[in-house]
Amino acid sequence: MILCLVVIAAVTGLWSLYARRLEEWNVRAPLVMVLAGIATGLVTPAIAASLDEGVAQHVAEIILAVLLFVDATEVHGGRLFGAEPGMAVRTLLIAMPLSLVAAVWLGGLLLPADLSWAALLVIACALVPIDLAPAESLVRDRLVPARVRDVLNVEGGYNDGIVSPIFAFALILAGTSSPADTPLEALATAVPSAVKAVGCGFAFGLGVAWLMNLAERREWVTGQSRRILVVALPLFTYTATVELGGNGFVAAFVCGIAFRFLRQVAPRKGMKVVAQTPELQLLEDTAALLTVGMWFFLGNVVVMTVREGVGWKVVLYCLGVLTVVRVVPMLLAMIRSSTSVRERLIIGAIGPRGTTSIVFGLLAFNDLPSGELADTALTTMTLTVIASVLIHGPGAVIIGRVSHHELSGNLPSKRT
């Protein structure tokens, strides 16, 4: 483990020194850390064995809680669903459920026959949510028109939080940590947990935001103390909710929405709105540093996966999840909307997978019965994310240029 920390710190430092030059070549941190993880895994293959330890699972849970909070606070446009709420709602509440159903159906055709529908749903929940990190050049550098970027930003911020309770339900039914044997028994566990999580998330998010507003009006806080409080909030929300028997992931996500609403969206008389970036900068940087480790360990898992061998059906399933399973539901969800077919195809094509899939995959690997079931969850996650890094990382330039040339003339001139 000490060797892992040394390599992670060294590679992170080197990447930081050359980050701007590497980004000009569309080589981002996820790809660099995956390559470092692969190299380290080839030298010391025993590292990957640590993934099934309880410590690794708890670390992954904390990272996901922080990311869910950050995602919920990063939606821009002054509205909870961004500047294009209609498109965002279609993407989240129509396209994403259709993608989950399609992923379960495709898994039933291509993955091992003894996998239950609950296990297939666990895998689908890990693979369907997008993460914009591997394709950040597309949504940050304005190669894609503002309208499309806004929808992707909202989807990337909210989809993992929406999928979290579904993932928890499926894992309760298919995993080893719960005695539930039927969907009703799983719901009897998942629903109260989710209700507690929503209550805790709103209470902590609104409460801390209100206290911060009050403290700022009375000039009790400093810039540093405000940033530290924002870092502590998702950690407190997750751990306190788990202690109360709720779903910590849902609570962290709801807390982020509630916190952002009272701090950034709701009008406050007699008080200047605090810019989002300085307040959240420390938390965002902390989350970025935490995810570096997840990408590194993904590289370790790649070595383990290749050595054990991968069947062609699993490869086909992963490619299907990245393409058809995303694009077709997006086309269906946008029927009779103001978007053109080209816009829908571009939104569907830009569907990178990243840290959320890695963490969900690790949690599934630790909680699903050991053997073929757990190995399938880990393998599908690994192949899907690696393929996404290659397609949506260096390949993002092609998608961006095509979308820029084809869509810029048909979209509003507004830029975010």
C-alpha positions as CSV (number, residue, x, y, z in Angstrom):
1,M,0.0,0.0,0.0
2,I,2.9,2.4,0.7
3,L,4.1,1.8,-2.8
4,C,0.7,2.8,-4.1
5,L,0.8,6.1,-2.2
6,V,4.3,6.8,-3.5
7,V,3.3,6.2,-7.1
8,I,0.0,8.1,-6.8
9,A,1.7,11.1,-5.2
10,A,4.6,11.1,-7.7
11,V,2.4,10.7,-10.8
12,T,0.0,13.3,-9.6
13,G,2.8,15.7,-9.0
14,L,4.3,15.2,-12.5
15,W,0.9,15.5,-14.1
16,S,0.3,18.8,-12.3
17,L,3.6,20.2,-13.6
18,Y,2.6,19.5,-17.2
19,A,-1.2,19.6,-17.0
20,R,-1.7,22.5,-19.5
21,R,0.6,20.9,-22.1
22,L,-1.0,17.5,-21.7
23,E,-4.5,18.9,-22.0
24,E,-3.5,20.5,-25.2
25,W,-2.8,17.0,-26.5
26,N,-6.1,15.9,-24.9
27,V,-4.3,13.7,-22.3
28,R,-6.2,14.3,-19.0
29,A,-5.6,13.1,-15.5
30,P,-7.8,10.0,-15.7
31,L,-5.8,8.5,-18.6
32,V,-2.5,9.3,-16.9
33,M,-3.5,7.7,-13.7
34,V,-4.9,4.6,-15.4
35,L,-1.6,4.1,-17.2
36,A,0.3,4.6,-14.0
37,G,-2.0,2.0,-12.3
38,I,-1.5,-0.5,-15.2
39,A,2.3,-0.1,-14.9
40,T,2.3,-0.5,-11.2
41,G,-0.1,-3.5,-11.4
42,L,2.3,-5.2,-13.8
43,V,5.1,-4.8,-11.3
44,T,3.2,-5.6,-8.1
45,P,0.0,-7.5,-9.1
46,A,-0.9,-8.1,-5.4
47,I,-2.2,-4.5,-5.2
48,A,-5.5,-5.3,-6.9
49,A,-6.2,-7.9,-4.2
50,S,-6.7,-5.0,-1.7
51,L,-9.9,-4.0,-3.5
52,D,-11.9,-6.6,-1.7
53,E,-10.9,-5.3,1.8
54,G,-13.2,-3.4,4.0
55,V,-11.0,-0.4,4.1
56,A,-11.1,0.0,0.3
57,Q,-14.9,-0.1,0.4
58,H,-15.2,2.5,3.1
59,V,-12.8,4.8,1.2
60,A,-14.8,4.3,-2.0
61,E,-18.0,5.2,-0.1
62,I,-16.6,8.4,1.3
63,I,-15.3,9.4,-2.2
64,L,-18.7,8.8,-3.7
65,A,-20.5,10.8,-1.0
66,V,-18.2,13.8,-1.7
67,L,-18.6,13.5,-5.4
68,L,-22.4,13.3,-5.1
69,F,-22.4,16.5,-3.1
70,V,-20.1,18.3,-5.5
71,D,-22.1,17.1,-8.6
72,A,-25.3,18.5,-7.0
73,T,-23.7,21.9,-6.5
74,E,-22.1,22.3,-9.9
75,V,-25.2,22.8,-12.1
76,H,-25.0,26.3,-13.5
77,G,-27.6,28.6,-15.0
78,G,-29.2,29.9,-11.8
79,R,-31.8,27.1,-11.9
80,L,-31.9,23.7,-10.3
81,F,-32.1,22.1,-13.8
82,G,-29.9,24.5,-15.6
83,A,-30.7,26.8,-18.6
84,E,-32.5,24.0,-20.5
85,P,-34.8,22.4,-17.8
86,G,-37.1,20.6,-20.3
87,M,-34.2,18.8,-22.0
88,A,-32.6,18.0,-18.7
89,V,-35.7,16.5,-17.3
90,R,-36.2,14.4,-20.4
91,T,-32.6,13.2,-20.1
92,L,-32.8,12.3,-16.4
93,L,-36.4,11.0,-16.0
94,I,-37.0,9.4,-19.4
95,A,-33.7,8.6,-21.2
96,M,-31.8,7.3,-18.1
97,P,-34.6,4.9,-16.9
98,L,-34.8,3.6,-20.5
99,S,-31.0,3.1,-20.5
100,L,-31.2,1.1,-17.2
101,V,-33.9,-1.2,-18.7
102,A,-31.9,-1.6,-21.9
103,A,-28.7,-2.4,-20.0
104,V,-30.5,-5.1,-17.9
105,W,-32.1,-6.5,-21.1
106,L,-28.7,-6.6,-22.9
107,G,-27.0,-8.1,-19.9
108,G,-29.6,-10.9,-19.9
109,L,-28.6,-11.7,-23.5
110,L,-24.8,-11.4,-23.2
111,L,-23.7,-11.9,-19.6
112,P,-23.6,-15.2,-17.7
113,A,-27.0,-16.9,-17.7
114,D,-27.1,-17.4,-13.9
115,L,-27.1,-13.7,-13.1
116,S,-30.5,-12.6,-11.6
117,W,-32.3,-9.5,-12.8
118,A,-31.3,-7.8,-9.5
119,A,-27.6,-8.5,-10.2
120,L,-28.0,-7.2,-13.8
121,L,-29.6,-4.1,-12.4
122,V,-26.7,-3.6,-10.0
123,I,-24.3,-3.7,-13.0
124,A,-26.6,-1.4,-15.0
125,C,-26.6,1.2,-12.3
126,A,-22.9,1.1,-12.2
127,L,-22.5,1.6,-16.0
128,V,-25.2,3.9,-17.0
129,P,-24.5,7.2,-15.1
130,I,-22.1,9.5,-17.0
131,D,-19.1,11.3,-15.5
132,L,-17.8,14.3,-17.4
133,A,-14.2,14.1,-16.2
134,P,-12.9,11.9,-19.1
135,A,-14.5,14.3,-21.6
136,E,-14.0,17.6,-19.8
137,S,-12.5,19.2,-22.9
138,L,-15.9,18.9,-24.6
139,V,-18.0,20.4,-21.9
140,R,-15.5,23.0,-20.5
141,D,-13.7,24.2,-23.6
142,R,-16.8,25.1,-25.6
143,L,-16.2,22.9,-28.6
144,V,-19.9,21.9,-28.1
145,P,-22.6,24.5,-28.3
146,A,-23.9,25.9,-25.0
147,R,-27.3,24.3,-25.2
148,V,-25.8,20.8,-25.4
149,R,-23.2,21.5,-22.8
150,D,-25.8,22.7,-20.3
151,V,-27.8,19.5,-20.7
152,L,-24.7,17.3,-20.2
153,N,-23.7,19.4,-17.2
154,V,-27.0,18.8,-15.5
155,E,-27.1,15.2,-16.4
156,G,-23.6,14.6,-15.1
157,G,-24.5,16.4,-11.9
158,Y,-27.8,14.6,-11.1
159,N,-27.8,11.2,-12.7
160,D,-25.6,9.4,-10.1
161,G,-27.7,10.8,-7.3
162,I,-30.9,9.6,-8.9
163,V,-29.4,6.2,-9.6
164,S,-28.1,5.7,-6.0
165,P,-31.3,4.6,-4.4
166,I,-32.0,2.2,-7.3
167,F,-28.4,0.8,-6.9
168,A,-29.0,0.4,-3.2
169,F,-32.3,-1.4,-3.7
170,A,-30.7,-3.8,-6.2
171,L,-27.7,-4.4,-4.1
172,I,-29.9,-5.2,-1.1
173,L,-31.7,-7.8,-3.1
174,A,-28.6,-9.3,-4.9
175,G,-25.8,-8.7,-2.3
176,T,-24.7,-10.6,0.8
177,S,-25.0,-7.8,3.4
178,S,-28.8,-8.0,3.6
179,P,-31.2,-10.9,4.3
180,A,-33.8,-9.7,1.8
181,D,-34.9,-12.4,-0.6
182,T,-37.8,-10.7,-2.4
183,P,-38.3,-7.3,-4.0
184,L,-40.8,-6.4,-1.3
185,E,-38.3,-7.3,1.4
186,A,-35.7,-5.2,-0.3
187,L,-38.1,-2.3,-0.7
188,A,-39.0,-2.6,3.0
189,T,-35.3,-1.9,3.7
190,A,-34.5,0.6,0.9
191,V,-37.6,2.9,1.2
192,P,-37.2,3.8,4.9
193,S,-33.5,4.3,4.3
194,A,-34.2,6.6,1.4
195,V,-36.8,8.5,3.3
196,K,-34.4,9.1,6.2
197,A,-31.7,10.1,3.7
198,V,-33.9,12.7,2.0
199,G,-34.9,14.2,5.4
200,C,-31.3,14.3,6.6
201,G,-30.0,15.7,3.3
202,F,-32.5,18.6,3.2
203,A,-32.1,19.3,7.0
204,F,-28.3,19.4,6.9
205,G,-28.1,21.2,3.5
206,L,-30.6,23.9,4.3
207,G,-29.5,24.2,7.9
208,V,-25.8,24.8,7.1
209,A,-26.6,27.1,4.2
210,W,-28.9,29.2,6.5
211,L,-26.2,29.3,9.2
212,M,-23.6,30.4,6.6
213,N,-25.9,33.1,5.3
214,L,-26.4,34.3,8.9
215,A,-22.7,34.2,9.7
216,E,-21.8,36.1,6.6
217,R,-24.3,38.9,7.3
218,R,-22.8,39.3,10.7
219,E,-19.2,38.8,9.4
220,W,-18.4,35.9,11.6
221,V,-16.7,33.8,9.0
222,T,-13.5,34.0,6.9
223,G,-12.9,32.8,3.4
224,Q,-10.9,29.8,4.7
225,S,-13.4,28.9,7.4
226,R,-16.2,28.9,4.8
227,R,-14.3,26.6,2.5
228,I,-13.5,24.2,5.3
229,L,-17.1,24.1,6.4
230,V,-18.2,23.2,2.9
231,V,-15.6,20.3,2.9
232,A,-16.9,19.0,6.2
233,L,-20.6,19.2,5.2
234,P,-20.8,16.1,2.8
235,L,-18.6,14.1,5.2
236,F,-20.8,14.9,8.2
237,T,-24.0,14.3,6.1
238,Y,-22.9,10.9,4.9
239,T,-21.6,9.6,8.2
240,A,-24.5,11.0,10.3
241,T,-27.1,9.6,7.9
242,V,-25.5,6.2,7.9
243,E,-25.5,6.3,11.7
244,L,-29.2,7.1,11.7
245,G,-29.9,4.1,9.4
246,G,-30.3,6.1,6.2
247,N,-28.7,6.0,2.7
248,G,-25.7,8.2,3.0
249,F,-25.3,8.6,-0.8
250,V,-28.8,9.9,-1.3
251,A,-28.4,12.2,1.7
252,A,-25.1,13.7,0.4
253,F,-26.8,14.3,-3.0
254,V,-29.9,15.9,-1.5
255,C,-27.8,17.9,0.8
256,G,-25.9,19.3,-2.2
257,I,-29.1,20.3,-3.9
258,A,-30.5,22.0,-0.8
259,F,-27.3,23.7,0.0
260,R,-26.9,25.1,-3.5
261,F,-30.5,26.2,-3.6
262,L,-30.3,28.4,-0.5
263,R,-26.8,29.6,-1.2
264,Q,-26.9,30.2,-5.0
265,V,-30.5,30.1,-6.3
266,A,-32.9,31.5,-3.7
267,P,-32.8,35.3,-3.5
268,R,-31.5,36.8,-0.3
269,K,-32.5,40.4,0.5
270,G,-29.8,42.7,1.6
271,M,-27.0,40.2,0.9
272,K,-24.6,39.9,-2.0
273,V,-24.7,36.5,-3.6
274,V,-21.4,34.7,-3.0
275,A,-19.7,33.4,-6.1
276,Q,-19.9,29.6,-6.2
277,T,-16.3,28.8,-7.2
278,P,-14.4,30.3,-4.3
279,E,-16.7,28.7,-1.8
280,L,-16.5,25.3,-3.3
281,Q,-13.0,25.4,-4.6
282,L,-11.4,23.5,-1.8
283,L,-14.1,20.8,-1.9
284,E,-13.7,20.5,-5.7
285,D,-10.0,20.2,-5.4
286,T,-10.3,17.6,-2.6
287,A,-12.7,15.6,-4.7
288,A,-10.4,15.7,-7.7
289,L,-7.5,14.5,-5.5
290,L,-9.6,11.7,-4.2
291,T,-10.7,10.5,-7.6
292,V,-7.1,10.3,-8.7
293,G,-6.7,7.3,-6.5
294,M,-9.7,5.6,-7.9
295,W,-8.4,6.0,-11.5
296,F,-5.0,4.6,-10.3
297,F,-6.7,1.5,-8.8
298,L,-8.7,1.1,-12.0
299,G,-5.4,0.6,-13.8
300,N,-4.6,-2.1,-11.3
301,V,-7.9,-3.8,-12.0
302,V,-7.2,-3.7,-15.7
303,V,-4.1,-5.9,-15.2
304,M,-6.1,-8.3,-13.1
305,T,-8.9,-8.4,-15.6
306,V,-6.7,-9.1,-18.6
307,R,-4.8,-11.8,-16.8
308,E,-8.0,-13.6,-16.0
309,G,-9.3,-13.3,-19.5
310,V,-12.5,-11.6,-20.9
311,G,-15.1,-13.2,-23.1
312,W,-16.3,-11.6,-26.3
313,K,-19.8,-11.4,-25.0
314,V,-18.7,-9.2,-22.1
315,V,-16.8,-7.0,-24.4
316,L,-19.8,-6.6,-26.7
317,Y,-22.0,-5.8,-23.7
318,C,-19.7,-3.0,-22.5
319,L,-19.5,-1.5,-26.0
320,G,-23.3,-1.7,-26.3
321,V,-23.7,0.1,-23.0
322,L,-21.5,2.9,-24.2
323,T,-23.3,3.3,-27.6
324,V,-26.7,1.8,-28.3
325,V,-27.9,1.6,-24.7
326,R,-27.3,5.4,-24.4
327,V,-28.0,6.8,-27.8
328,V,-31.4,5.0,-28.5
329,P,-33.0,6.0,-25.2
330,M,-31.8,9.6,-25.8
331,L,-33.4,9.7,-29.2
332,L,-36.7,8.4,-27.8
333,A,-36.7,10.7,-24.8
334,M,-36.2,13.8,-27.0
335,I,-39.1,13.0,-29.4
336,R,-41.3,16.1,-29.9
337,S,-38.7,18.3,-28.1
338,S,-37.1,21.4,-29.6
339,T,-33.9,19.5,-30.2
340,S,-32.8,18.4,-33.6
341,V,-31.8,14.8,-34.4
342,R,-28.2,15.9,-34.6
343,E,-28.3,17.5,-31.2
344,R,-29.8,14.3,-29.7
345,L,-27.1,12.2,-31.4
346,I,-24.4,14.4,-30.0
347,I,-25.8,14.3,-26.5
348,G,-26.0,10.5,-26.8
349,A,-22.4,10.2,-28.2
350,I,-21.0,12.3,-25.3
351,G,-21.6,9.8,-22.6
352,P,-18.3,9.3,-20.7
353,R,-18.2,7.0,-17.7
354,G,-15.8,7.7,-14.8
355,T,-15.5,7.8,-11.1
356,T,-19.2,7.0,-10.3
357,S,-19.0,3.8,-12.3
358,I,-15.6,2.9,-10.6
359,V,-17.0,3.4,-7.1
360,F,-20.3,1.6,-7.8
361,G,-18.3,-1.2,-9.4
362,L,-16.1,-1.6,-6.4
363,L,-19.0,-1.5,-4.0
364,A,-20.8,-4.2,-6.1
365,F,-17.6,-6.3,-6.2
366,N,-17.4,-6.2,-2.4
367,D,-21.0,-6.9,-1.7
368,L,-22.1,-9.3,-4.4
369,P,-21.5,-13.0,-3.8
370,S,-17.9,-13.9,-4.5
371,G,-17.1,-15.7,-7.7
372,E,-18.6,-15.2,-11.1
373,L,-21.2,-12.6,-10.0
374,A,-18.7,-10.3,-8.3
375,D,-16.1,-10.8,-11.0
376,T,-18.6,-10.0,-13.8
377,A,-19.5,-6.7,-12.0
378,L,-15.9,-5.7,-11.7
379,T,-15.0,-6.8,-15.2
380,T,-17.9,-4.9,-16.9
381,M,-17.1,-1.8,-15.0
382,T,-13.4,-1.9,-15.8
383,L,-13.9,-2.5,-19.6
384,T,-16.7,0.1,-19.9
385,V,-14.7,2.8,-18.1
386,I,-11.5,2.1,-19.9
387,A,-13.3,2.1,-23.3
388,S,-14.9,5.4,-22.3
389,V,-11.6,6.9,-21.4
390,L,-10.2,6.1,-24.8
391,I,-13.4,7.1,-26.7
392,H,-14.3,10.2,-24.8
393,G,-10.7,11.3,-23.9
394,P,-8.5,11.6,-27.0
395,G,-11.5,10.8,-29.2
396,A,-13.4,13.7,-27.8
397,V,-11.7,16.1,-30.2
398,I,-13.4,14.4,-33.2
399,I,-16.8,14.5,-31.5
400,G,-16.3,18.1,-30.5
401,R,-15.2,19.3,-33.9
402,V,-18.0,17.4,-35.7
403,S,-20.6,18.8,-33.3
404,H,-19.2,22.3,-33.5
405,H,-19.3,22.4,-37.3
406,E,-22.7,20.8,-37.6
407,L,-24.5,22.4,-34.7
408,S,-23.1,25.9,-34.3
409,G,-25.1,27.3,-37.2
410,N,-28.4,25.9,-35.8
411,L,-28.1,26.9,-32.1
412,P,-28.6,30.1,-30.3
413,S,-25.5,32.3,-29.9
414,K,-25.8,32.2,-26.1
415,R,-22.7,30.9,-24.4
416,T,-22.3,29.7,-20.8
